Amino acid sequence: MLSRFILYGSILSSIVQHHKNDKNSKDRLPNFKNILEVKHFLPGRLRLYSPKIKNREDIKEMLISQLMKIQYINYVEFNTITGSVLIKYDKEKLDAVIIIAVIVKLLNLEKEIEKKPKSIIKKEIVNIKDSLNRAIYEKTNGIVDLETIILSLLLISGIYRVKTRPDVMPGGITLLWWANSNLR
């Protein structure tokens, strides 16, 4: 719900900034990487890219019919091979931000935009962790996995530090807390 407010807030902000910024700047338009990207913008001409419309004739027909119902849109051209759409419109009567908002709504992209993006590095670290976990699990015939090893090490280290060196940072209590958090 909050993300939807952020989405509409960014669109509204772009509309408000329309009068303050350079009218030829595509930077003032909402741009959602790998969801709906502004590839080129001139007043009256907008090219968008979305992987969702790549090789999708059904979406192409639906979008053309819906966009042409808007009074001030003059021309819509799709390239389903590249996943781009070119829209020519009356720049005096219609703002590009409104067109982007309409396309977001027509393609049901709100949920994708609301999702927290994951960086490629984070995805790869998670893949490495999962691979290590699977390798340890299979090598031990299901007796132990990576999370159990980490949990055991934190527990043993925490107990050892609580007993022998309670004044050293991070303290044994911290290590026990981390181990407990891993159990959840």
Secondary structure as UniProt FT lines:
FT   HELIX           2..17
FT   TURN            18..20
FT   TURN            23..24
FT   HELIX           26..28
FT   TURN            33..35
FT   STRAND          36..42
FT   TURN            43..44
FT   STRAND          45..49
FT   HELIX           51..53
FT   TURN            54..55
FT   HELIX           57..67
FT   TURN            68..69
FT   TURN            71..72
FT   STRAND          73..79
FT   TURN            80..83
FT   STRAND          84..89
FT   TURN            91..93
FT   HELIX           96..106
FT   TURN            107..108
FT   HELIX           110..114
FT   HELIX           120..139
FT   TURN            140..142
FT   HELIX           146..164
FT   TURN            166..167
FT   HELIX           172..183
//
